[in-house]
Amino acid sequence: MSVNIIINGKKENVEEGMSVLALLSSRSIRPEVVTVELNEEILGKPKYNETILKERDKIEFVYYMGGGGYAF
Amino acid sequence: MLTLKRYDRDKIIKHCVKEFPNEACGILAGRNGKVEKVYEMTNADKSAATFFMDAKEQFKVAKEIRNSGLEMAGIYHSHAASGAYPSSHDVEMAFYPEASYVIISLIDKNKPDIKSFKINEGRITEEEIKVV
């Protein structure tokens, strides 16, 4: 069985019962360097493992964008 | 090669000078290395040594870029007191290998130095910026 969700704007099927953490892992995405939004709300990292993807969920993720000169 | 319109290059530099001494940051949207739109972003760190983009803004801009049929072409930020070259922290935080990482050095605020790089698995490669 699979569920239909939207990942970064694209319709996709994932296994029923898949968690957000498992989805990231399946795409070789390190959870510590991304922010995840589920249905327009930012999802805290502690919830990645316990949050199971449901039919018609809209999930977005962006990698951290940071850095800097450090010249002091 | 990254292609920037003169107006967009000037907009980026103006943003960096305005935020000085803090670092400024932004996202470049475009297609095939040609920048079509510049998004000025908030440096959540509000720091002269580091930048970190606000996540809510990132999502808003990512959706806008997607809905306009463009791609994220690059990320820019300023170095207030160091050269236009990726720092070790920049390299650690470079998670988009296809993107151009544009760095603007404001060591000489009257003559900002702007350079662009690709950063892939720790390897830094400078690329030409073509201003049109």
N, CA and C atoms of all chains as a GROMACS GRO file, in nm:
protein
  612
    1MET      N    1   0.084  -0.120   0.000
    1MET     CA    2   0.000   0.000   0.000
    1MET      C    3   0.088   0.125   0.000
    2SER      N    4   0.038   0.227  -0.064
    2SER     CA    5   0.113   0.351  -0.065
    2SER      C    6   0.018   0.469  -0.041
    3VAL      N    7   0.077   0.582  -0.007
    3VAL     CA    8  -0.004   0.703   0.009
    3VAL      C    9   0.049   0.809  -0.088
    4ASN      N   10  -0.044   0.891  -0.135
    4ASN     CA   11  -0.008   0.998  -0.228
    4ASN      C   12   0.019   1.125  -0.150
    5ILE      N   13   0.138   1.178  -0.166
    5ILE     CA   14   0.172   1.302  -0.098
    5ILE      C   15   0.238   1.397  -0.199
    6ILE      N   16   0.261   1.518  -0.157
    6ILE     CA   17   0.330   1.614  -0.242
    6ILE      C   18   0.461   1.652  -0.174
    7ILE      N   19   0.571   1.626  -0.243
    7ILE     CA   20   0.704   1.655  -0.188
    7ILE      C   21   0.766   1.768  -0.270
    8ASN      N   22   0.794   1.878  -0.205
    8ASN     CA   23   0.849   1.996  -0.273
    8ASN      C   24   0.775   2.025  -0.404
    9GLY      N   25   0.643   2.020  -0.396
    9GLY     CA   26   0.560   2.057  -0.509
    9GLY      C   27   0.531   1.947  -0.610
   10LYS      N   28   0.592   1.829  -0.591
   10LYS     CA   29   0.571   1.720  -0.687
   10LYS      C   30   0.488   1.607  -0.624
   11LYS      N   31   0.393   1.555  -0.702
   11LYS     CA   32   0.313   1.443  -0.653
   11LYS      C   33   0.400   1.318  -0.649
   12GLU      N   34   0.397   1.250  -0.535
   12GLU     CA   35   0.477   1.127  -0.523
   12GLU      C   36   0.401   1.026  -0.439
   13ASN      N   37   0.440   0.900  -0.453
   13ASN     CA   38   0.385   0.793  -0.370
   13ASN      C   39   0.491   0.747  -0.273
   14VAL      N   40   0.450   0.728  -0.149
   14VAL     CA   41   0.544   0.670  -0.053
   14VAL      C   42   0.475   0.554   0.017
   15GLU      N   43   0.555   0.472   0.079
   15GLU     CA   44   0.500   0.356   0.149
   15GLU      C   45   0.410   0.399   0.263
   16GLU      N   46   0.300   0.327   0.281
   16GLU     CA   47   0.212   0.356   0.392
   16GLU      C   48   0.289   0.336   0.523
   17GLY      N   49   0.270   0.426   0.617
   17GLY     CA   50   0.337   0.412   0.747
   17GLY      C   51   0.475   0.475   0.751
   18MET      N   52   0.516   0.537   0.640
   18MET     CA   53   0.650   0.597   0.637
   18MET      C   54   0.653   0.725   0.721
   19SER      N   55   0.758   0.737   0.801
   19SER     CA   56   0.774   0.858   0.882
   19SER      C   57   0.850   0.964   0.801
   20VAL      N   58   0.848   1.085   0.852
   20VAL     CA   59   0.925   1.192   0.789
   20VAL      C   60   1.074   1.156   0.791
   21LEU      N   61   1.119   1.102   0.903
   21LEU     CA   62   1.261   1.065   0.913
   21LEU      C   63   1.297   0.958   0.809
   22ALA      N   64   1.207   0.860   0.792
   22ALA     CA   65   1.234   0.753   0.694
   22ALA      C   66   1.236   0.809   0.552
   23LEU      N   67   1.148   0.907   0.527
   23LEU     CA   68   1.146   0.968   0.394
   23LEU      C   69   1.279   1.038   0.366
   24LEU      N   70   1.328   1.113   0.464
   24LEU     CA   71   1.456   1.182   0.445
   24LEU      C   72   1.567   1.080   0.423
   25SER      N   73   1.565   0.976   0.505
   25SER     CA   74   1.668   0.873   0.495
   25SER      C   75   1.666   0.805   0.358
   26SER      N   76   1.545   0.781   0.306
   26SER     CA   77   1.533   0.714   0.176
   26SER      C   78   1.591   0.798   0.063
   27ARG      N   79   1.605   0.928   0.088
   27ARG     CA   80   1.662   1.019  -0.013
   27ARG      C   81   1.802   1.067   0.025
   28SER      N   82   1.861   0.996   0.120
   28SER     CA   83   1.997   1.029   0.166
   28SER      C   84   2.010   1.174   0.210
   29ILE      N   85   1.906   1.222   0.276
   29ILE     CA   86   1.907   1.360   0.326
   29ILE      C   87   1.934   1.355   0.476
   30ARG      N   88   2.039   1.425   0.519
   30ARG     CA   89   2.074   1.427   0.662
   30ARG      C   90   1.974   1.517   0.735
   31PRO      N   91   1.900   1.461   0.830
   31PRO     CA   92   1.797   1.542   0.897
   31PRO      C   93   1.853   1.662   0.972
   32GLU      N   94   1.978   1.654   1.013
   32GLU     CA   95   2.036   1.763   1.093
   32GLU      C   96   2.066   1.888   1.011
   33VAL      N   97   2.057   1.878   0.878
   33VAL     CA   98   2.090   1.996   0.796
   33VAL      C   99   1.973   2.043   0.708
   34VAL      N  100   1.854   1.997   0.742
   34VAL     CA  101   1.736   2.045   0.668
   34VAL      C  102   1.629   2.095   0.765
   35THR      N  103   1.546   2.183   0.713
   35THR     CA  104   1.425   2.221   0.784
   35THR      C  105   1.309   2.161   0.705
   36VAL      N  106   1.213   2.105   0.779
   36VAL     CA  107   1.100   2.038   0.716
   36VAL      C  108   0.971   2.115   0.748
   37GLU      N  109   0.891   2.132   0.646
   37GLU     CA  110   0.760   2.193   0.663
   37GLU      C  111   0.656   2.088   0.623
   38LEU      N  112   0.560   2.065   0.711
   38LEU     CA  113   0.454   1.969   0.680
   38LEU      C  114   0.321   2.044   0.682
   39ASN      N  115   0.253   2.043   0.570
   39ASN     CA  116   0.124   2.113   0.558
   39ASN      C  117   0.134   2.257   0.608
   40GLU      N  118   0.237   2.326   0.558
   40GLU     CA  119   0.257   2.470   0.582
   40GLU      C  120   0.308   2.504   0.723
   41GLU      N  121   0.338   2.404   0.804
   41GLU     CA  122   0.390   2.431   0.939
   41GLU      C  123   0.528   2.366   0.952
   42ILE      N  124   0.621   2.443   1.010
   42ILE     CA  125   0.755   2.385   1.030
   42ILE      C  126   0.747   2.276   1.136
   43LEU      N  127   0.808   2.163   1.104
   43LEU     CA  128   0.804   2.046   1.192
   43LEU      C  129   0.935   2.040   1.271
   44GLY      N  130   0.923   2.034   1.402
   44GLY     CA  131   1.043   2.025   1.486
   44GLY      C  132   1.115   1.893   1.465
   45LYS      N  133   1.246   1.895   1.474
   45LYS     CA  134   1.324   1.773   1.449
   45LYS      C  135   1.283   1.655   1.538
   46PRO      N  136   1.249   1.678   1.667
   46PRO     CA  137   1.210   1.563   1.750
   46PRO      C  138   1.087   1.490   1.697
   47LYS      N  139   1.012   1.557   1.609
   47LYS     CA  140   0.889   1.494   1.557
   47LYS      C  141   0.910   1.419   1.426
   48TYR      N  142   1.032   1.426   1.370
   48TYR     CA  143   1.054   1.362   1.239
   48TYR      C  144   1.025   1.212   1.244
   49ASN      N  145   1.066   1.149   1.354
   49ASN     CA  146   1.051   1.003   1.361
   49ASN      C  147   0.909   0.960   1.393
   50GLU      N  148   0.840   1.043   1.471
   50GLU     CA  149   0.705   1.002   1.515
   50GLU      C  150   0.595   1.046   1.418
   51THR      N  151   0.630   1.132   1.321
   51THR     CA  152   0.528   1.183   1.230
   51THR      C  153   0.516   1.092   1.107
   52ILE      N  154   0.401   1.031   1.094
   52ILE     CA  155   0.376   0.939   0.982
   52ILE      C  156   0.304   1.015   0.870
   53LEU      N  157   0.353   0.996   0.750
   53LEU     CA  158   0.296   1.068   0.636
   53LEU      C  159   0.159   1.012   0.600
   54LYS      N  160   0.067   1.103   0.576
   54LYS     CA  161  -0.070   1.064   0.546
   54LYS      C  162  -0.108   1.110   0.404
   55GLU      N  163  -0.214   1.049   0.354
   55GLU     CA  164  -0.265   1.084   0.221
   55GLU      C  165  -0.283   1.236   0.208
   56ARG      N  166  -0.236   1.291   0.098
   56ARG     CA  167  -0.249   1.433   0.064
   56ARG      C  168  -0.163   1.527   0.149
   57ASP      N  169  -0.074   1.471   0.230
   57ASP     CA  170   0.019   1.559   0.303
   57ASP      C  171   0.105   1.636   0.203
   58LYS      N  172   0.138   1.758   0.242
   58LYS     CA  173   0.232   1.839   0.160
   58LYS      C  174   0.356   1.860   0.244
   59ILE      N  175   0.466   1.803   0.197
   59ILE     CA  176   0.590   1.816   0.273
   59ILE      C  177   0.692   1.892   0.188
   60GLU      N  178   0.761   1.980   0.254
   60GLU     CA  179   0.866   2.058   0.188
   60GLU      C  180   0.990   2.047   0.274
   61PHE      N  181   1.103   2.043   0.211
   61PHE     CA  182   1.226   2.055   0.291
   61PHE      C  183   1.325   2.145   0.219
   62VAL      N  184   1.400   2.219   0.297
   62VAL     CA  185   1.507   2.303   0.244
   62VAL      C  186   1.632   2.277   0.326
   63TYR      N  187   1.744   2.272   0.258
   63TYR     CA  188   1.871   2.262   0.331
   63TYR      C  189   1.902   2.394   0.398
   64TYR      N  190   1.975   2.385   0.507
   64TYR     CA  191   2.020   2.506   0.572
   64TYR      C  192   2.101   2.590   0.473
   65MET      N  193   2.086   2.720   0.483
   65MET     CA  194   2.168   2.811   0.404
   65MET      C  195   2.237   2.905   0.503
   66GLY      N  196   2.364   2.882   0.518
   66GLY     CA  197   2.440   2.961   0.613
   66GLY      C  198   2.588   2.959   0.580
   67GLY      N  199   2.664   3.023   0.666
   67GLY     CA  200   2.809   3.030   0.645
   67GLY      C  201   2.858   3.160   0.704
   68GLY      N  202   2.964   3.210   0.643
   68GLY     CA  203   3.012   3.340   0.688
   68GLY      C  204   3.163   3.350   0.692
   69GLY      N  205   3.208   3.475   0.700
   69GLY     CA  206   3.351   3.504   0.685
   69GLY      C  207   3.438   3.469   0.804
   70TYR      N  208   3.385   3.479   0.925
   70TYR     CA  209   3.460   3.440   1.046
   70TYR      C  210   3.593   3.514   1.064
   71ALA      N  211   3.609   3.630   1.005
   71ALA     CA  212   3.744   3.690   1.004
   71ALA      C  213   3.767   3.788   1.119
   72PHE      N  214   3.762   3.739   1.241
   72PHE     CA  215   3.787   3.828   1.354
   72PHE      C  216   3.891   3.769   1.448
   73MET      N  217   2.967   2.917  -1.534
   73MET     CA  218   2.954   3.062  -1.544
   73MET      C  219   2.818   3.106  -1.491
   74LEU      N  220   2.818   3.217  -1.419
   74LEU     CA  221   2.694   3.274  -1.368
   74LEU      C  222   2.670   3.406  -1.443
   75THR      N  223   2.550   3.418  -1.499
   75THR     CA  224   2.516   3.541  -1.571
   75THR      C  225   2.424   3.626  -1.485
   76LEU      N  226   2.468   3.749  -1.463
   76LEU     CA  227   2.394   3.842  -1.378
   76LEU      C  228   2.365   3.969  -1.456
   77LYS      N  229   2.243   4.017  -1.446
   77LYS     CA  230   2.216   4.148  -1.505
   77LYS      C  231   2.286   4.254  -1.420
   78ARG      N  232   2.330   4.360  -1.486
   78ARG     CA  233   2.399   4.468  -1.414
   78ARG      C  234   2.312   4.518  -1.298
   79TYR      N  235   2.183   4.532  -1.325
   79TYR     CA  236   2.089   4.581  -1.222
   79TYR      C  237   2.091   4.487  -1.100
   80ASP      N  238   2.091   4.356  -1.126
   80ASP     CA  239   2.089   4.260  -1.016
   80ASP      C  240   2.221   4.259  -0.939
   81ARG      N  241   2.332   4.270  -1.013
   81ARG     CA  242   2.462   4.277  -0.943
   81ARG      C  243   2.465   4.400  -0.851
   82ASP      N  244   2.416   4.511  -0.903
   82ASP     CA  245   2.416   4.634  -0.823
   82ASP      C  246   2.322   4.621  -0.703
   83LYS      N  247   2.211   4.551  -0.724
   83LYS     CA  248   2.115   4.531  -0.614
   83LYS      C  249   2.179   4.447  -0.502
   84ILE      N  250   2.252   4.342  -0.541
   84ILE     CA  251   2.319   4.256  -0.442
   84ILE      C  252   2.421   4.338  -0.362
   85ILE      N  253   2.502   4.414  -0.433
   85ILE     CA  254   2.606   4.493  -0.365
   85ILE      C  255   2.543   4.597  -0.273
   86LYS      N  256   2.438   4.660  -0.321
   86LYS     CA  257   2.370   4.761  -0.239
   86LYS      C  258   2.315   4.698  -0.111
   87HIS      N  259   2.258   4.579  -0.125
   87HIS     CA  260   2.205   4.508  -0.008
   87HIS      C  261   2.318   4.479   0.093
   88CYS      N  262   2.431   4.432   0.042
   88CYS     CA  263   2.543   4.398   0.130
   88CYS      C  264   2.596   4.522   0.202
   89VAL      N  265   2.606   4.632   0.129
   89VAL     CA  266   2.657   4.757   0.189
   89VAL      C  267   2.558   4.808   0.295
   90LYS      N  268   2.430   4.792   0.265
   90LYS     CA  269   2.326   4.839   0.358
   90LYS      C  270   2.333   4.762   0.491
   91GLU      N  271   2.362   4.633   0.484
   91GLU     CA  272   2.365   4.550   0.605
   91GLU      C  273   2.497   4.560   0.681
   92PHE      N  274   2.600   4.611   0.616
   92PHE     CA  275   2.732   4.622   0.678
   92PHE      C  276   2.722   4.694   0.812
   93PRO      N  277   2.789   4.654   0.921
   93PRO     CA  278   2.894   4.552   0.923
   93PRO      C  279   2.843   4.408   0.933
   94ASN      N  280   2.709   4.390   0.946
   94ASN     CA  281   2.660   4.252   0.948
   94ASN      C  282   2.667   4.192   0.808
   95GLU      N  283   2.670   4.061   0.804
   95GLU     CA  284   2.668   3.993   0.675
   95GLU      C  285   2.526   3.997   0.618
   96ALA      N  286   2.518   4.016   0.488
   96ALA     CA  287   2.390   4.010   0.417
   96ALA      C  288   2.384   3.876   0.343
   97CYS      N  289   2.262   3.834   0.311
   97CYS     CA  290   2.248   3.708   0.237
   97CYS      C  291   2.125   3.713   0.148
   98GLY      N  292   2.124   3.629   0.048
   98GLY     CA  293   2.010   3.625  -0.043
   98GLY      C  294   2.014   3.505  -0.135
   99ILE      N  295   1.907   3.491  -0.209
   99ILE     CA  296   1.891   3.376  -0.301
   99ILE      C  297   1.876   3.430  -0.443
  100LEU      N  298   1.939   3.361  -0.536
  100LEU     CA  299   1.932   3.398  -0.678
  100LEU      C  300   1.846   3.294  -0.750
  101ALA      N  301   1.744   3.342  -0.818
  101ALA     CA  302   1.658   3.251  -0.895
  101ALA      C  303   1.686   3.271  -1.043
  102GLY      N  304   1.682   3.161  -1.116
  102GLY     CA  305   1.707   3.175  -1.259
  102GLY      C  306   1.693   3.043  -1.330
  103ARG      N  307   1.761   3.036  -1.444
  103ARG     CA  308   1.755   2.916  -1.527
  103ARG      C  309   1.887   2.901  -1.600
  104ASN      N  310   1.942   2.783  -1.598
  104ASN     CA  311   2.068   2.755  -1.669
  104ASN      C  312   2.179   2.856  -1.636
  105GLY      N  313   2.189   2.889  -1.509
  105GLY     CA  314   2.298   2.978  -1.467
  105GLY      C  315   2.275   3.124  -1.497
  106LYS      N  316   2.156   3.158  -1.547
  106LYS     CA  317   2.125   3.298  -1.573
  106LYS      C  318   2.028   3.346  -1.466
  107VAL      N  319   2.069   3.447  -1.392
  107VAL     CA  320   1.986   3.495  -1.281
  107VAL      C  321   1.875   3.584  -1.334
  108GLU      N  322   1.753   3.551  -1.292
  108GLU     CA  323   1.636   3.628  -1.335
  108GLU      C  324   1.579   3.712  -1.222
  109LYS      N  325   1.604   3.668  -1.098
  109LYS     CA  326   1.548   3.742  -0.985
  109LYS      C  327   1.638   3.726  -0.862
  110VAL      N  328   1.650   3.836  -0.788
  110VAL     CA  329   1.730   3.836  -0.665
  110VAL      C  330   1.636   3.852  -0.546
  111TYR      N  331   1.648   3.761  -0.451
  111TYR     CA  332   1.569   3.771  -0.328
  111TYR      C  333   1.662   3.809  -0.213
  112GLU      N  334   1.640   3.925  -0.156
  112GLU     CA  335   1.716   3.963  -0.036
  112GLU      C  336   1.655   3.887   0.081
  113MET      N  337   1.739   3.820   0.159
  113MET     CA  338   1.691   3.739   0.270
  113MET      C  339   1.737   3.799   0.403
  114THR      N  340   1.673   3.754   0.510
  114THR     CA  341   1.710   3.800   0.644
  114THR      C  342   1.822   3.713   0.698
  115ASN      N  343   1.927   3.778   0.747
  115ASN     CA  344   2.030   3.703   0.819
  115ASN      C  345   1.984   3.688   0.963
  116ALA      N  346   1.935   3.568   0.996
  116ALA     CA  347   1.881   3.544   1.130
  116ALA      C  348   1.989   3.558   1.236
  117ASP      N  349   2.114   3.539   1.198
  117ASP     CA  350   2.225   3.554   1.294
  117ASP      C  351   2.250   3.700   1.330
  118LYS      N  352   2.213   3.791   1.243
  118LYS     CA  353   2.242   3.934   1.262
  118LYS      C  354   2.386   3.952   1.312
  119SER      N  355   2.478   3.901   1.233
  119SER     CA  356   2.618   3.892   1.275
  119SER      C  357   2.710   3.946   1.166
  120ALA      N  358   2.824   3.996   1.212
  120ALA     CA  359   2.927   4.042   1.118
  120ALA      C  360   3.018   3.927   1.076
  121ALA      N  361   3.000   3.810   1.138
  121ALA     CA  362   3.090   3.698   1.111
  121ALA      C  363   3.021   3.577   1.047
  122THR      N  364   2.888   3.571   1.062
  122THR     CA  365   2.816   3.454   1.010
  122THR      C  366   2.681   3.498   0.951
  123PHE      N  367   2.624   3.406   0.870
  123PHE     CA  368   2.485   3.427   0.828
  123PHE      C  369   2.412   3.294   0.836
  124PHE      N  370   2.282   3.306   0.857
  124PHE     CA  371   2.196   3.188   0.856
  124PHE      C  372   2.057   3.237   0.814
  125MET      N  373   2.007   3.178   0.706
  125MET     CA  374   1.880   3.228   0.654
  125MET      C  375   1.763   3.181   0.739
  126ASP      N  376   1.664   3.268   0.748
  126ASP     CA  377   1.542   3.239   0.820
  126ASP      C  378   1.465   3.129   0.745
  127ALA      N  379   1.428   3.022   0.815
  127ALA     CA  380   1.367   2.907   0.748
  127ALA      C  381   1.231   2.940   0.685
  128LYS      N  382   1.150   3.019   0.755
  128LYS     CA  383   1.018   3.052   0.699
  128LYS      C  384   1.033   3.129   0.569
  129GLU      N  385   1.130   3.221   0.566
  129GLU     CA  386   1.156   3.295   0.442
  129GLU      C  387   1.205   3.202   0.333
  130GLN      N  388   1.289   3.106   0.373
  130GLN     CA  389   1.341   3.011   0.274
  130GLN      C  390   1.226   2.935   0.207
  131PHE      N  391   1.130   2.887   0.287
  131PHE     CA  392   1.017   2.813   0.229
  131PHE      C  393   0.935   2.903   0.136
  132LYS      N  394   0.911   3.026   0.182
  132LYS     CA  395   0.830   3.120   0.101
  132LYS      C  396   0.898   3.144  -0.035
  133VAL      N  397   1.028   3.168  -0.031
  133VAL     CA  398   1.101   3.198  -0.154
  133VAL      C  399   1.111   3.072  -0.242
  134ALA      N  400   1.136   2.957  -0.179
  134ALA     CA  401   1.147   2.832  -0.257
  134ALA      C  402   1.018   2.807  -0.336
  135LYS      N  403   0.904   2.833  -0.272
  135LYS     CA  404   0.775   2.812  -0.340
  135LYS      C  405   0.755   2.915  -0.452
  136GLU      N  406   0.791   3.039  -0.422
  136GLU     CA  407   0.778   3.143  -0.526
  136GLU      C  408   0.862   3.110  -0.649
  137ILE      N  409   0.984   3.065  -0.623
  137ILE     CA  410   1.074   3.031  -0.734
  137ILE      C  411   1.014   2.917  -0.816
  138ARG      N  412   0.966   2.815  -0.746
  138ARG     CA  413   0.908   2.700  -0.815
  138ARG      C  414   0.784   2.742  -0.895
  139ASN      N  415   0.698   2.822  -0.832
  139ASN     CA  416   0.574   2.863  -0.899
  139ASN      C  417   0.598   2.954  -1.018
  140SER      N  418   0.714   3.019  -1.021
  140SER     CA  419   0.743   3.106  -1.135
  140SER      C  420   0.821   3.032  -1.244
  141GLY      N  421   0.840   2.902  -1.224
  141GLY     CA  422   0.906   2.821  -1.327
  141GLY      C  423   1.057   2.837  -1.330
  142LEU      N  424   1.112   2.896  -1.224
  142LEU     CA  425   1.257   2.913  -1.217
  142LEU      C  426   1.318   2.810  -1.123
  143GLU      N  427   1.448   2.815  -1.112
  143GLU     CA  428   1.520   2.726  -1.019
  143GLU      C  429   1.606   2.813  -0.929
  144MET      N  430   1.651   2.753  -0.818
  144MET     CA  431   1.744   2.828  -0.735
  144MET      C  432   1.881   2.823  -0.804
  145ALA      N  433   1.925   2.938  -0.853
  145ALA     CA  434   2.052   2.944  -0.926
  145ALA      C  435   2.170   2.964  -0.832
  146GLY      N  436   2.145   3.028  -0.720
  146GLY     CA  437   2.258   3.054  -0.632
  146GLY      C  438   2.219   3.116  -0.500
  147ILE      N  439   2.321   3.130  -0.417
  147ILE     CA  440   2.307   3.188  -0.283
  147ILE      C  441   2.417   3.291  -0.271
  148TYR      N  442   2.385   3.410  -0.224
  148TYR     CA  443   2.492   3.509  -0.205
  148TYR      C  444   2.500   3.551  -0.058
  149HIS      N  445   2.619   3.590  -0.020
  149HIS     CA  446   2.635   3.652   0.112
  149HIS      C  447   2.760   3.738   0.111
  150SER      N  448   2.769   3.826   0.207
  150SER     CA  449   2.884   3.916   0.215
  150SER      C  450   2.982   3.870   0.322
  151HIS      N  451   3.106   3.906   0.302
  151HIS     CA  452   3.209   3.893   0.404
  151HIS      C  453   3.249   4.034   0.442
  152ALA      N  454   3.222   4.070   0.565
  152ALA     CA  455   3.245   4.208   0.607
  152ALA      C  456   3.395   4.240   0.619
  153ALA      N  457   3.472   4.140   0.658
  153ALA     CA  458   3.613   4.171   0.687
  153ALA      C  459   3.709   4.066   0.632
  154SER      N  460   3.663   3.988   0.537
  154SER     CA  461   3.753   3.889   0.475
  154SER      C  462   3.727   3.886   0.325
  155GLY      N  463   3.813   3.816   0.255
  155GLY     CA  464   3.809   3.817   0.109
  155GLY      C  465   3.690   3.743   0.049
  156ALA      N  466   3.676   3.760  -0.081
  156ALA     CA  467   3.567   3.696  -0.154
  156ALA      C  468   3.608   3.553  -0.190
  157TYR      N  469   3.614   3.470  -0.088
  157TYR     CA  470   3.649   3.329  -0.107
  157TYR      C  471   3.579   3.251   0.004
  158PRO      N  472   3.530   3.131  -0.026
  158PRO     CA  473   3.455   3.056   0.076
  158PRO      C  474   3.540   3.024   0.200
  159SER      N  475   3.484   3.055   0.316
  159SER     CA  476   3.550   3.018   0.442
  159SER      C  477   3.524   2.870   0.468
  160SER      N  478   3.590   2.816   0.568
  160SER     CA  479   3.566   2.676   0.603
  160SER      C  480   3.420   2.657   0.644
  161HIS      N  481   3.364   2.759   0.709
  161HIS     CA  482   3.223   2.752   0.750
  161HIS      C  483   3.131   2.754   0.626
  162ASP      N  484   3.166   2.835   0.528
  162ASP     CA  485   3.088   2.837   0.402
  162ASP      C  486   3.087   2.697   0.339
  163VAL      N  487   3.202   2.634   0.340
  163VAL     CA  488   3.214   2.502   0.276
  163VAL      C  489   3.132   2.398   0.354
  164GLU      N  490   3.140   2.405   0.487
  164GLU     CA  491   3.062   2.311   0.570
  164GLU      C  492   2.913   2.324   0.544
  165MET      N  493   2.870   2.447   0.513
  165MET     CA  494   2.727   2.475   0.500
  165MET      C  495   2.681   2.476   0.354
  166ALA      N  496   2.762   2.426   0.265
  166ALA     CA  497   2.726   2.427   0.122
  166ALA      C  498   2.659   2.295   0.086
  167PHE      N  499   2.526   2.296   0.088
  167PHE     CA  500   2.451   2.172   0.064
  167PHE      C  501   2.387   2.164  -0.074
  168TYR      N  502   2.412   2.266  -0.156
  168TYR     CA  503   2.352   2.267  -0.290
  168TYR      C  504   2.465   2.268  -0.395
  169PRO      N  505   2.511   2.150  -0.437
  169PRO     CA  506   2.626   2.146  -0.529
  169PRO      C  507   2.600   2.209  -0.665
  170GLU      N  508   2.473   2.216  -0.707
  170GLU     CA  509   2.442   2.276  -0.839
  170GLU      C  510   2.438   2.428  -0.831
  171ALA      N  511   2.428   2.481  -0.710
  171ALA     CA  512   2.409   2.626  -0.696
  171ALA      C  513   2.542   2.700  -0.706
  172SER      N  514   2.532   2.826  -0.746
  172SER     CA  515   2.648   2.915  -0.743
  172SER      C  516   2.650   2.983  -0.607
  173TYR      N  517   2.767   2.983  -0.545
  173TYR     CA  518   2.783   3.051  -0.417
  173TYR      C  519   2.857   3.181  -0.442
  174VAL      N  520   2.782   3.290  -0.434
  174VAL     CA  521   2.837   3.422  -0.465
  174VAL      C  522   2.878   3.490  -0.334
  175ILE      N  523   3.001   3.537  -0.330
  175ILE     CA  524   3.053   3.602  -0.209
  175ILE      C  525   3.097   3.744  -0.245
  176ILE      N  526   3.054   3.836  -0.161
  176ILE     CA  527   3.089   3.977  -0.182
  176ILE      C  528   3.175   4.021  -0.065
  177SER      N  529   3.298   4.056  -0.093
  177SER     CA  530   3.387   4.105   0.012
  177SER      C  531   3.374   4.256   0.023
  178LEU      N  532   3.358   4.300   0.148
  178LEU     CA  533   3.348   4.445   0.173
  178LEU      C  534   3.469   4.495   0.251
  179ILE      N  535   3.583   4.429   0.233
  179ILE     CA  536   3.705   4.479   0.297
  179ILE      C  537   3.723   4.625   0.257
  180ASP      N  538   3.703   4.653   0.127
  180ASP     CA  539   3.701   4.790   0.079
  180ASP      C  540   3.557   4.820   0.035
  181LYS      N  541   3.485   4.886   0.124
  181LYS     CA  542   3.342   4.911   0.095
  181LYS      C  543   3.321   4.994  -0.031
  182ASN      N  544   3.422   5.072  -0.066
  182ASN     CA  545   3.409   5.155  -0.187
  182ASN      C  546   3.436   5.075  -0.314
  183LYS      N  547   3.492   4.956  -0.294
  183LYS     CA  548   3.522   4.873  -0.411
  183LYS      C  549   3.491   4.727  -0.376
  184PRO      N  550   3.362   4.693  -0.364
  184PRO     CA  551   3.326   4.556  -0.329
  184PRO      C  552   3.379   4.456  -0.432
  185ASP      N  553   3.425   4.344  -0.381
  185ASP     CA  554   3.478   4.238  -0.467
  185ASP      C  555   3.375   4.126  -0.472
  186ILE      N  556   3.326   4.092  -0.588
  186ILE     CA  557   3.222   3.989  -0.600
  186ILE      C  558   3.274   3.873  -0.684
  187LYS      N  559   3.264   3.754  -0.626
  187LYS     CA  560   3.311   3.634  -0.696
  187LYS      C  561   3.209   3.522  -0.678
  188SER      N  562   3.215   3.425  -0.767
  188SER     CA  563   3.120   3.314  -0.760
  188SER      C  564   3.194   3.180  -0.763
  189PHE      N  565   3.138   3.084  -0.690
  189PHE     CA  566   3.203   2.953  -0.677
  189PHE      C  567   3.098   2.842  -0.683
  190LYS      N  568   3.144   2.726  -0.725
  190LYS     CA  569   3.068   2.603  -0.705
  190LYS      C  570   3.137   2.530  -0.590
  191ILE      N  571   3.058   2.473  -0.501
  191ILE     CA  572   3.116   2.400  -0.388
  191ILE      C  573   3.051   2.262  -0.385
  192ASN      N  574   3.131   2.162  -0.410
  192ASN     CA  575   3.078   2.026  -0.420
  192ASN      C  576   3.165   1.932  -0.337
  193GLU      N  577   3.104   1.878  -0.231
  193GLU     CA  578   3.174   1.787  -0.140
  193GLU      C  579   3.309   1.844  -0.097
  194GLY      N  580   3.308   1.970  -0.061
  194GLY     CA  581   3.428   2.035  -0.007
  194GLY      C  582   3.521   2.092  -0.112
  195ARG      N  583   3.495   2.060  -0.238
  195ARG     CA  584   3.581   2.115  -0.345
  195ARG      C  585   3.526   2.250  -0.391
  196ILE      N  586   3.616   2.347  -0.396
  196ILE     CA  587   3.576   2.483  -0.434
  196ILE      C  588   3.628   2.512  -0.574
  197THR      N  589   3.538   2.553  -0.661
  197THR     CA  590   3.578   2.590  -0.797
  197THR      C  591   3.523   2.728  -0.829
  198GLU      N  592   3.613   2.823  -0.859
  198GLU     CA  593   3.564   2.955  -0.896
  198GLU      C  594   3.504   2.951  -1.036
  199GLU      N  595   3.400   3.028  -1.056
  199GLU     CA  596   3.339   3.038  -1.189
  199GLU      C  597   3.330   3.186  -1.228
  200GLU      N  598   3.326   3.207  -1.357
  200GLU     CA  599   3.318   3.345  -1.407
  200GLU      C  600   3.180   3.404  -1.380
  201ILE      N  601   3.178   3.532  -1.348
  201ILE     CA  602   3.051   3.604  -1.343
  201ILE      C  603   3.044   3.692  -1.468
  202LYS      N  604   2.943   3.666  -1.550
  202LYS     CA  605   2.924   3.748  -1.670
  202LYS      C  606   2.815   3.850  -1.640
  203VAL      N  607   2.850   3.976  -1.648
  203VAL     CA  608   2.752   4.082  -1.622
  203VAL      C  609   2.699   4.132  -1.756
  204VAL      N  610   2.567   4.128  -1.770
  204VAL     CA  611   2.507   4.167  -1.899
  204VAL      C  612   2.413   4.286  -1.882
   0.00000   0.00000   0.00000
